[in-house]
Amino acid sequence: IVTNARGVHTIQMSEFALCLMLQWVRKANLLHDNQQQHIWDNQVRFGELHGKTLGIIGAGAIGEAVARKAKAFDMSVIGLNRSGKPQAAFDTTVHGEDGLQQLLSQSDFIVVLLPSTAKTRGFLQKEHLAMMKPSAFFINLARGDVLDEESLIQALQEGKLAGAALDVFEQEPLPATSPLWEMKN
């Protein structure tokens, strides 16, 4: 018997992606920490999703759902798929290495939603991270092996990337010695 569960997590994952972006721009972690420490800081400055560009690497069912929800925040959405065939949920659909470079260099938020296959393992390398804006926020909801995790850690430590949210890791569970546990960004 061969089955397919396509779309089974579409709602949850798309909501989670938006949650992570909102958490970042609205500084939810900082506000929570301040609350726990009884700190009233009226100097905290917030960002917003409105007018930002979202790049989605993996424009399948979940990617389309993320794109539709992002449009409710007036975000511009670039989707990367294998064919480059336009998809209604995206303002722009790109493909190939040139399309990936365009998406990475223009996006304020990058969400990765690729499956783990022979073609996607190691898909994002150090040179790809270097194409991103230093102000970009990176979200990996795909699989840990699609990304060079050590290069991501280095980019975060060196301030070449503003922040990241990772739902997956190269090694799971994440080792206690990983610097990702302690990184504020």
C-alpha distance (Angstrom), angle and dihedral (degrees) to the residues before:
residue distance angle dihedral
I1 . . .
V2 3.79 . .
T3 3.79 118.3 .
N4 3.77 138.2 175.5
A5 3.81 127.2 -150.5
R6 3.81 95.5 -170.2
G7 3.78 111.5 164.7
V8 3.80 96.5 12.3
H9 3.82 92.2 125.9
T10 3.80 98.8 30.7
I11 3.80 97.7 113.2
Q12 3.81 96.6 42.4
M13 3.80 95.8 45.4
S14 3.80 95.1 44.5
E15 3.81 91.2 49.8
F16 3.81 89.9 46.9
A17 3.83 91.3 52.8
L18 3.82 91.3 52.9
C19 3.80 90.4 44.1
L20 3.82 90.6 56.1
M21 3.80 92.5 48.7
L22 3.81 92.1 48.8
Q23 3.79 91.0 45.4
W24 3.82 88.6 55.4
V25 3.82 99.7 46.3
R26 3.82 94.6 39.4
K27 3.85 91.1 46.9
A28 3.80 92.5 -128.8
N29 3.82 94.0 165.3
L30 3.81 92.5 52.6
L31 3.79 92.0 47.1
H32 3.80 90.8 49.5
D33 3.80 91.8 49.2
N34 3.81 90.9 47.8
Q35 3.80 90.3 50.5
Q36 3.80 91.8 51.1
Q37 3.82 89.9 50.5
H38 3.84 93.4 43.6
I39 3.81 91.5 -118.2
W40 3.81 120.1 155.3
D41 3.82 106.5 -160.8
N42 3.80 113.6 173.9
Q43 3.82 90.4 174.7
V44 3.81 94.2 74.6
R45 3.81 109.8 121.0
F46 3.77 119.8 -151.0
G47 3.78 132.8 -153.8
E48 3.76 129.8 -150.9
L49 3.77 139.3 -141.2
H50 3.82 93.4 -132.2
G51 3.79 110.7 112.1
K52 3.81 95.0 7.0
T53 3.79 124.7 126.9
L54 3.79 120.0 -120.1
G55 3.79 120.2 -160.5
I56 3.80 116.4 -159.8
I57 3.80 116.9 -163.6
G58 3.77 103.5 -160.0
A59 3.78 110.0 34.9
G60 3.80 97.3 -161.0
A61 3.80 128.1 121.8
I62 3.81 95.3 -57.1
G63 3.81 92.0 42.3
E64 3.80 90.5 52.9
A65 3.80 91.1 49.8
V66 3.82 91.1 50.4
A67 3.81 89.6 48.9
R68 3.82 93.1 51.3
K69 3.81 91.6 50.0
A70 3.83 91.8 46.1
K71 3.81 89.7 55.0
A72 3.83 87.7 61.7
F73 3.83 85.8 64.0
D74 3.82 91.5 49.4
M75 3.78 92.7 -110.5
S76 3.79 123.3 155.0
V77 3.82 109.8 -125.2
I78 3.81 129.4 -152.2
G79 3.80 117.1 -171.7
L80 3.79 127.5 -162.4
N81 3.79 117.4 -152.1
R82 3.79 134.2 158.8
S83 3.80 96.3 -103.4
G84 3.78 104.9 34.8
K85 3.79 87.1 -131.8
P86 3.82 108.2 155.6
Q87 3.79 116.2 -105.6
A88 3.80 121.8 -158.9
A89 3.82 96.0 -127.9
F90 3.82 92.6 58.9
D91 3.79 129.3 71.5
T92 3.80 88.5 -150.1
T93 3.80 130.7 14.0
V94 3.80 118.7 -160.2
H95 3.79 136.8 177.2
G96 3.78 140.9 -170.1
E97 3.79 128.8 28.0
D98 3.82 93.2 -55.4
G99 3.79 90.6 52.7
L100 3.81 91.0 47.3
Q101 3.81 90.3 52.1
Q102 3.81 90.6 50.1
L103 3.80 92.0 49.4
L104 3.82 94.1 47.2
S105 3.80 95.8 46.6
Q106 3.82 95.7 46.7
S107 3.81 102.2 40.1
D108 3.79 127.1 98.2
F109 3.81 89.3 -169.8
I110 3.80 126.3 29.5
V111 3.81 120.9 -163.9
V112 3.80 118.2 -170.3
L113 3.81 116.5 -154.1
L114 3.80 103.6 163.1
P115 3.80 125.3 139.6
S116 3.79 118.8 -124.7
T117 3.80 106.4 -101.1
A118 3.78 136.0 141.8
K119 3.84 88.0 -93.3
T120 3.82 96.4 48.7
R121 3.82 101.7 42.8
G122 3.81 105.9 110.4
F123 3.82 89.5 4.8
L124 3.82 94.1 147.2
Q125 3.79 114.9 50.7
K126 3.80 136.4 173.0
E127 3.81 92.5 -83.1
H128 3.81 90.3 55.5
L129 3.80 92.3 51.6
A130 3.81 88.4 50.9
M131 3.83 89.6 58.8
M132 3.80 91.9 61.1
K133 3.78 122.9 95.6
P134 3.83 112.9 -99.2
S135 3.82 85.6 -123.7
A136 3.83 93.2 53.6
F137 3.79 124.0 119.1
F138 3.81 115.6 -144.5
I139 3.83 123.7 -152.3
N140 3.80 122.8 -172.1
L141 3.80 112.8 -166.3
A142 3.82 92.4 150.9
R143 3.78 121.2 76.9
G144 3.79 128.2 -50.0
D145 3.78 94.1 -120.0
V146 3.83 95.7 61.5
L147 3.82 90.0 73.7
D148 3.81 135.2 56.8
E149 3.82 93.6 -124.0
E150 3.81 94.8 -170.0
S151 3.82 90.5 56.7
L152 3.81 90.0 49.5
I153 3.81 90.8 52.0
Q154 3.80 90.0 50.0
A155 3.83 92.8 48.4
L156 3.82 90.7 50.3
Q157 3.81 93.3 46.5
E158 3.81 92.1 48.8
G159 3.81 93.9 47.1
K160 3.80 92.6 -116.8
L161 3.80 88.2 126.8
A162 3.81 123.8 35.1
G163 3.78 98.1 -140.2
A164 3.76 149.9 -36.0
A165 3.78 140.8 -146.1
L166 3.77 115.7 -155.5
D167 3.79 124.9 -166.6
V168 3.81 91.1 173.8
F169 3.79 137.7 35.3
E170 3.79 139.0 -161.3
Q171 3.81 88.0 -112.1
E172 3.79 119.9 32.6
P173 2.88 128.6 -129.0
L174 3.79 89.3 37.9
P175 3.83 107.2 -113.6
A176 3.80 115.2 -109.3
T177 3.82 87.9 -123.8
S178 3.82 94.1 60.6
P179 3.82 113.1 117.5
L180 3.82 87.7 -140.4
W181 3.82 89.4 80.4
E182 3.81 92.6 64.7
M183 3.80 102.9 34.2
K184 3.82 113.4 113.4
N185 3.82 91.4 -154.6
